[in-house]
Amino acid sequence: MKSLTDMKTHLSEFITTKYVASLPDASNRRYWPTDRDIINHMQAALAKQGELANNAIAVLCWEKLSELSELSHLVTDGKTLQELEETLQQQIEKLKSNIETSRLPKRAGRKLGMWEV
């Protein structure tokens, strides 16, 4: 969702359906944020998404770890889990040995696009 108008509509619908009996005061910014509040939150969410999306390897690793996590809950054999843990630890150590501290990623600024209002 990239439109301020859409976000305001969704927030309004949420508040009015959640608090049917007694609506919060219209001056309460926790429930009725200003346009600037909404834009700031939307920009922060896009920046967070951009940090992950800009690093394809991190995304791929996250997907594989999620899959591994889901599958590991189904394994009941202790030996298999122990072997999995050992293999993962070996891969982590191998990865650590290939990383130079001077080559760690540095955060860079990211230009966000224009908002639809």
N, CA and C atoms as a LAMMPS dump frame, in Angstrom:
ITEM: TIMESTEP
0
ITEM: NUMBER OF ATOMS
351
ITEM: BOX BOUNDS ff ff ff
-5.0000000000000000e+02 5.0000000000000000e+02
-5.0000000000000000e+02 5.0000000000000000e+02
-5.0000000000000000e+02 5.0000000000000000e+02
ITEM: ATOMS id mol type element x y z
1 1 1 N 0.85 -1.152 0
2 1 2 C 0 0 0
3 1 3 C 0.91 1.234 0
4 2 1 N 0.769 2.053 -1.029
5 2 2 C 1.637 3.217 -1.157
6 2 3 C 0.876 4.531 -1.108
7 3 1 N -0.404 4.465 -0.957
8 3 2 C -1.2 5.675 -0.984
9 3 3 C -1.581 6.111 0.429
10 4 1 N -1.342 7.36 0.721
11 4 2 C -1.712 7.926 2.021
12 4 3 C -3.22 7.825 2.213
13 5 1 N -3.969 8.113 1.167
14 5 2 C -5.428 8.057 1.243
15 5 3 C -5.903 6.648 1.581
16 6 1 N -5.321 5.638 0.934
17 6 2 C -5.696 4.252 1.229
18 6 3 C -5.388 3.897 2.684
19 7 1 N -4.223 4.301 3.148
20 7 2 C -3.835 3.995 4.528
21 7 3 C -4.788 4.663 5.511
22 8 1 N -5.129 5.917 5.263
23 8 2 C -6.065 6.618 6.149
24 8 3 C -7.421 5.927 6.166
25 9 1 N -7.864 5.467 5.009
26 9 2 C -9.142 4.756 4.927
27 9 3 C -9.097 3.475 5.747
28 10 1 N -8.028 2.7 5.595
29 10 2 C -7.896 1.449 6.356
30 10 3 C -7.822 1.714 7.857
31 11 1 N -7.068 2.723 8.253
32 11 2 C -6.977 3.054 9.68
33 11 3 C -8.331 3.463 10.232
34 12 1 N -9.041 4.29 9.494
35 12 2 C -10.355 4.749 9.932
36 12 3 C -11.322 3.576 10.078
37 13 1 N -11.322 2.684 9.098
38 13 2 C -12.195 1.502 9.169
39 13 3 C -11.839 0.633 10.368
40 14 1 N -10.539 0.456 10.606
41 14 2 C -10.103 -0.368 11.731
42 14 3 C -10.563 0.238 13.058
43 15 1 N -10.34 1.518 13.225
44 15 2 C -10.704 2.177 14.488
45 15 3 C -12.214 2.147 14.698
46 16 1 N -12.967 2.461 13.661
47 16 2 C -14.425 2.51 13.83
48 16 3 C -15.034 1.131 14.061
49 17 1 N -14.428 0.067 13.514
50 17 2 C -14.97 -1.272 13.761
51 17 3 C -14.493 -1.836 15.098
52 18 1 N -13.281 -1.491 15.525
53 18 2 C -12.746 -2.002 16.795
54 18 3 C -13.382 -1.297 17.984
55 19 1 N -13.627 -0.003 17.851
56 19 2 C -14.158 0.792 18.958
57 19 3 C -15.568 1.277 18.637
58 20 1 N -16.461 0.343 18.346
59 20 2 C -17.818 0.705 17.952
60 20 3 C -18.544 1.434 19.083
61 21 1 N -18.386 0.956 20.298
62 21 2 C -19.128 1.528 21.427
63 21 3 C -18.677 2.952 21.742
64 22 1 N -17.383 3.157 21.857
65 22 2 C -16.898 4.491 22.204
66 22 3 C -15.641 4.789 21.396
67 23 1 N -15.798 5.634 20.404
68 23 2 C -14.663 6.013 19.568
69 23 3 C -13.692 6.87 20.361
70 24 1 N -12.384 6.655 20.161
71 24 2 C -11.401 7.517 20.826
72 24 3 C -11.558 8.954 20.339
73 25 1 N -11.162 9.885 21.186
74 25 2 C -11.248 11.303 20.846
75 25 3 C -10.492 11.592 19.553
76 26 1 N -11.047 12.437 18.715
77 26 2 C -10.451 12.743 17.41
78 26 3 C -9.099 13.437 17.528
79 27 1 N -8.789 13.999 18.676
80 27 2 C -7.494 14.668 18.853
81 27 3 C -6.402 13.707 19.331
82 28 1 N -6.77 12.454 19.6
83 28 2 C -5.815 11.462 20.073
84 28 3 C -5.032 10.9 18.876
85 29 1 N -3.775 11.305 18.743
86 29 2 C -2.969 10.922 17.583
87 29 3 C -2.614 9.439 17.576
88 30 1 N -2.742 8.766 18.676
89 30 2 C -2.491 7.328 18.688
90 30 3 C -3.519 6.609 17.798
91 31 1 N -4.74 7.107 17.816
92 31 2 C -5.797 6.497 17.025
93 31 3 C -6.086 7.242 15.727
94 32 1 N -5.853 8.522 15.722
95 32 2 C -6.099 9.355 14.55
96 32 3 C -4.82 10.104 14.193
97 33 1 N -3.81 9.393 13.619
98 33 2 C -2.523 10.035 13.324
99 33 3 C -2.656 11.095 12.218
100 34 1 N -1.742 12.06 12.262
101 34 2 C -1.718 13.081 11.215
102 34 3 C -1.174 12.467 9.927
103 35 1 N -1.335 13.194 8.825
104 35 2 C -0.789 12.719 7.554
105 35 3 C 0.714 12.496 7.664
106 36 1 N 1.4 13.414 8.341
107 36 2 C 2.852 13.309 8.499
108 36 3 C 3.21 12.06 9.297
109 37 1 N 2.431 11.743 10.353
110 37 2 C 2.677 10.525 11.14
111 37 3 C 2.572 9.282 10.254
112 38 1 N 1.535 9.23 9.442
113 38 2 C 1.319 8.075 8.569
114 38 3 C 2.452 7.958 7.551
115 39 1 N 2.811 9.071 6.931
116 39 2 C 3.891 9.057 5.944
117 39 3 C 5.196 8.595 6.575
118 40 1 N 5.498 9.088 7.784
119 40 2 C 6.723 8.669 8.47
120 40 3 C 6.741 7.159 8.717
121 41 1 N 5.61 6.62 9.149
122 41 2 C 5.539 5.177 9.391
123 41 3 C 5.683 4.394 8.086
124 42 1 N 5.061 4.883 7.033
125 42 2 C 5.146 4.198 5.745
126 42 3 C 6.576 4.25 5.201
127 43 1 N 7.249 5.384 5.371
128 43 2 C 8.638 5.493 4.923
129 43 3 C 9.542 4.558 5.708
130 44 1 N 9.323 4.47 7.006
131 44 2 C 10.137 3.577 7.83
132 44 3 C 9.935 2.12 7.41
133 45 1 N 8.69 1.747 7.109
134 45 2 C 8.412 0.377 6.676
135 45 3 C 9.071 0.094 5.327
136 46 1 N 9.006 1.042 4.403
137 46 2 C 9.651 0.839 3.103
138 46 3 C 11.165 0.756 3.235
139 47 1 N 11.728 1.571 4.109
140 47 2 C 13.178 1.531 4.316
141 47 3 C 13.588 0.17 4.868
142 48 1 N 12.808 -0.352 5.804
143 48 2 C 13.097 -1.663 6.38
144 48 3 C 12.997 -2.742 5.31
145 49 1 N 11.966 -2.668 4.48
146 49 2 C 11.824 -3.641 3.394
147 49 3 C 12.973 -3.505 2.41
148 50 1 N 13.38 -2.284 2.127
149 50 2 C 14.456 -2.041 1.176
150 50 3 C 15.776 -2.599 1.644
151 51 1 N 16.042 -2.521 2.949
152 51 2 C 17.291 -3.07 3.485
153 51 3 C 17.377 -4.557 3.205
154 52 1 N 16.264 -5.258 3.35
155 52 2 C 16.268 -6.697 3.093
156 52 3 C 16.282 -6.996 1.597
157 53 1 N 15.501 -6.232 0.845
158 53 2 C 15.388 -6.502 -0.59
159 53 3 C 16.678 -6.187 -1.333
160 54 1 N 17.461 -5.242 -0.837
161 54 2 C 18.703 -4.882 -1.512
162 54 3 C 19.784 -5.938 -1.36
163 55 1 N 19.619 -6.844 -0.457
164 55 2 C 20.626 -7.866 -0.234
165 55 3 C 20.032 -9.229 -0.587
166 56 1 N 20.192 -9.626 -1.851
167 56 2 C 19.562 -10.852 -2.351
168 56 3 C 20.031 -12.089 -1.595
169 57 1 N 21.272 -12.131 -1.216
170 57 2 C 21.794 -13.291 -0.483
171 57 3 C 21.113 -13.416 0.878
172 58 1 N 20.941 -12.287 1.554
173 58 2 C 20.282 -12.314 2.86
174 58 3 C 18.852 -12.823 2.731
175 59 1 N 18.172 -12.403 1.693
176 59 2 C 16.797 -12.858 1.475
177 59 3 C 16.777 -14.355 1.21
178 60 1 N 17.681 -14.822 0.358
179 60 2 C 17.751 -16.248 0.051
180 60 3 C 18.044 -17.058 1.314
181 61 1 N 18.996 -16.589 2.112
182 61 2 C 19.326 -17.283 3.361
183 61 3 C 18.122 -17.307 4.296
184 62 1 N 17.416 -16.187 4.381
185 62 2 C 16.242 -16.115 5.251
186 62 3 C 15.192 -17.142 4.811
187 63 1 N 14.965 -17.257 3.504
188 63 2 C 13.99 -18.217 2.996
189 63 3 C 14.407 -19.645 3.332
190 64 1 N 15.69 -19.954 3.131
191 64 2 C 16.166 -21.309 3.396
192 64 3 C 16.108 -21.621 4.894
193 65 1 N 16.448 -20.646 5.731
194 65 2 C 16.385 -20.869 7.172
195 65 3 C 14.94 -21.053 7.641
196 66 1 N 14.017 -20.325 7.042
197 66 2 C 12.605 -20.497 7.387
198 66 3 C 12.127 -21.894 7.024
199 67 1 N 12.51 -22.339 5.831
200 67 2 C 12.147 -23.686 5.389
201 67 3 C 12.758 -24.733 6.316
202 68 1 N 14.025 -24.544 6.656
203 68 2 C 14.716 -25.464 7.553
204 68 3 C 14.044 -25.496 8.923
205 69 1 N 13.651 -24.337 9.41
206 69 2 C 12.991 -24.26 10.702
207 69 3 C 11.667 -25.022 10.697
208 70 1 N 10.886 -24.836 9.633
209 70 2 C 9.611 -25.54 9.529
210 70 3 C 9.816 -27.049 9.488
211 71 1 N 10.8 -27.492 8.712
212 71 2 C 11.044 -28.928 8.584
213 71 3 C 11.623 -29.533 9.859
214 72 1 N 12.473 -28.785 10.55
215 72 2 C 13.115 -29.338 11.745
216 72 3 C 12.108 -29.655 12.844
217 73 1 N 10.976 -28.951 12.848
218 73 2 C 9.946 -29.239 13.852
219 73 3 C 9.266 -30.584 13.605
220 74 1 N 9.405 -31.096 12.39
221 74 2 C 8.776 -32.37 12.051
222 74 3 C 9.674 -33.565 12.324
223 75 1 N 10.971 -33.316 12.527
224 75 2 C 11.929 -34.407 12.757
225 75 3 C 11.824 -34.866 14.206
226 76 1 N 11.669 -36.175 14.373
227 76 2 C 11.565 -36.728 15.727
228 76 3 C 12.802 -37.517 16.123
229 77 1 N 13.663 -37.804 15.153
230 77 2 C 14.866 -38.584 15.396
231 77 3 C 15.973 -37.685 15.95
232 78 1 N 16.422 -37.966 17.158
233 78 2 C 17.462 -37.16 17.804
234 78 3 C 18.774 -37.157 17.047
235 79 1 N 19.138 -38.278 16.466
236 79 2 C 20.404 -38.376 15.724
237 79 3 C 20.373 -37.455 14.503
238 80 1 N 19.266 -37.434 13.799
239 80 2 C 19.124 -36.569 12.629
240 80 3 C 19.248 -35.098 13.022
241 81 1 N 18.611 -34.729 14.133
242 81 2 C 18.698 -33.343 14.605
243 81 3 C 20.125 -32.981 15.008
244 82 1 N 20.816 -33.916 15.651
245 82 2 C 22.196 -33.666 16.055
246 82 3 C 23.085 -33.496 14.822
247 83 1 N 22.896 -34.341 13.817
248 83 2 C 23.67 -34.215 12.581
249 83 3 C 23.379 -32.89 11.883
250 84 1 N 22.127 -32.489 11.904
251 84 2 C 21.746 -31.211 11.31
252 84 3 C 22.432 -30.057 12.039
253 85 1 N 22.423 -30.105 13.353
254 85 2 C 23.074 -29.055 14.145
255 85 3 C 24.573 -28.989 13.846
256 86 1 N 25.223 -30.151 13.76
257 86 2 C 26.652 -30.187 13.469
258 86 3 C 26.955 -29.633 12.083
259 87 1 N 26.148 -30.003 11.112
260 87 2 C 26.336 -29.513 9.744
261 87 3 C 26.162 -28.001 9.682
262 88 1 N 25.122 -27.504 10.34
263 88 2 C 24.89 -26.058 10.351
264 88 3 C 26.038 -25.321 11.039
265 89 1 N 26.528 -25.867 12.137
266 89 2 C 27.642 -25.234 12.848
267 89 3 C 28.887 -25.202 11.972
268 90 1 N 29.148 -26.273 11.231
269 90 2 C 30.294 -26.299 10.315
270 90 3 C 30.154 -25.228 9.236
271 91 1 N 28.947 -25.079 8.701
272 91 2 C 28.717 -24.076 7.666
273 91 3 C 28.874 -22.659 8.215
274 92 1 N 28.431 -22.445 9.433
275 92 2 C 28.585 -21.131 10.071
276 92 3 C 30.061 -20.813 10.265
277 93 1 N 30.825 -21.786 10.756
278 93 2 C 32.26 -21.572 10.958
279 93 3 C 32.97 -21.319 9.631
280 94 1 N 32.58 -22.051 8.594
281 94 2 C 33.166 -21.856 7.264
282 94 3 C 32.869 -20.445 6.756
283 95 1 N 31.643 -20.007 6.942
284 95 2 C 31.257 -18.665 6.516
285 95 3 C 32.029 -17.596 7.29
286 96 1 N 32.137 -17.776 8.606
287 96 2 C 32.884 -16.819 9.428
288 96 3 C 34.34 -16.721 9.001
289 97 1 N 34.929 -17.849 8.644
290 97 2 C 36.343 -17.838 8.266
291 97 3 C 36.579 -17.12 6.935
292 98 1 N 35.538 -16.977 6.129
293 98 2 C 35.665 -16.318 4.838
294 98 3 C 35.296 -14.837 4.869
295 99 1 N 34.937 -14.337 6.022
296 99 2 C 34.545 -12.932 6.127
297 99 3 C 35.672 -12.134 6.765
298 100 1 N 36.101 -11.113 6.064
299 100 2 C 37.086 -10.189 6.634
300 100 3 C 36.316 -9.064 7.303
301 101 1 N 36.765 -8.658 8.466
302 101 2 C 36.037 -7.604 9.183
303 101 3 C 36.01 -6.303 8.403
304 102 1 N 37.017 -6.055 7.567
305 102 2 C 37.033 -4.826 6.781
306 102 3 C 36.005 -4.86 5.655
307 103 1 N 35.474 -6.047 5.362
308 103 2 C 34.533 -6.176 4.257
309 103 3 C 33.094 -6.279 4.719
310 104 1 N 32.867 -6.061 6
311 104 2 C 31.493 -6.108 6.482
312 104 3 C 30.684 -5.016 5.798
313 105 1 N 29.408 -5.277 5.486
314 105 2 C 28.607 -4.28 4.769
315 105 3 C 28.42 -3.003 5.569
316 106 1 N 28.46 -1.897 4.856
317 106 2 C 28.213 -0.594 5.471
318 106 3 C 26.834 -0.138 5.036
319 107 1 N 26.135 0.534 5.945
320 107 2 C 24.794 1.025 5.622
321 107 3 C 24.915 2.259 4.752
322 108 1 N 24.101 2.297 3.738
323 108 2 C 24.083 3.453 2.84
324 108 3 C 22.693 4.06 2.852
325 109 1 N 22.619 5.357 2.57
326 109 2 C 21.328 6.019 2.49
327 109 3 C 20.525 5.494 1.316
328 110 1 N 19.226 5.578 1.417
329 110 2 C 18.353 5.074 0.36
330 110 3 C 17.332 6.141 0.057
331 111 1 N 17.222 6.513 -1.208
332 111 2 C 16.274 7.522 -1.613
333 111 3 C 14.904 6.873 -1.791
334 112 1 N 13.905 7.42 -1.133
335 112 2 C 12.553 6.902 -1.248
336 112 3 C 11.799 7.717 -2.293
337 113 1 N 10.929 7.063 -3.018
338 113 2 C 10.175 7.705 -4.084
339 113 3 C 9.13 8.679 -3.57
340 114 1 N 8.427 9.283 -4.473
341 114 2 C 7.364 10.235 -4.117
342 114 3 C 6.139 9.478 -3.619
343 115 1 N 5.404 10.114 -2.741
344 115 2 C 4.181 9.503 -2.207
345 115 3 C 2.995 9.947 -3.021
346 116 1 N 2.046 9.038 -3.186
347 116 2 C 0.776 9.383 -3.8
348 116 3 C -0.11 9.956 -2.713
349 117 1 N -0.602 11.118 -2.904
350 117 2 C -1.485 11.72 -1.889
351 117 3 C -2.869 11.911 -2.456
